[in-house]
Amino acid sequence: RRLMATAAAAGAGRVSVFPAAEVARLPTRWVVFSDLHVRQDSLPHCLELLRTVAAEARGSEAGVICLGDFWHAGAVLSTRQLNAVLGEMETWADLRVLMIPGNHDQAMRGNPDP
C-alpha cells in the first residue's frame, strides 16, 4: 500500500501523504518540542522532559512531534544515554509520534560535531 499519492490521484490539486482512513485517525492536537540535545550531563533533565511531554500528550489526547536535535552529537551515542532514552520512550507506545532529524541527529563518519 502506497502512502504517497500524486496530486492528480488526490484530486483537486491537493497532495495526500496518508490514505484518508489514516488521516482520520491522526491527532488534531500536537505537543511539539525540539533541541533536547541529550548528552551525559543533561540526561536526567532530558528524561524528565520526555515524561512531561508524554503526560501532556496523554492529558490532551495529542500526538508528539520532535522538530530535531534530539541528540547532542549524532555520530557518537553513549550506550547508557541510548538505553535510558529508549527505556523511557517504550512507554510511548500509545502515542502518535513524529520525529524529524536535525543537524545534530545526523551520523557523520569521522566528525562527531555537526
Helices and strands as residue ranges (DSSP letters): H 7-10, H 20-25, E 30-33, G 40-42, H 43-59, E 63-66, H 79-89, G 90-92, E 97-99, G 103-105
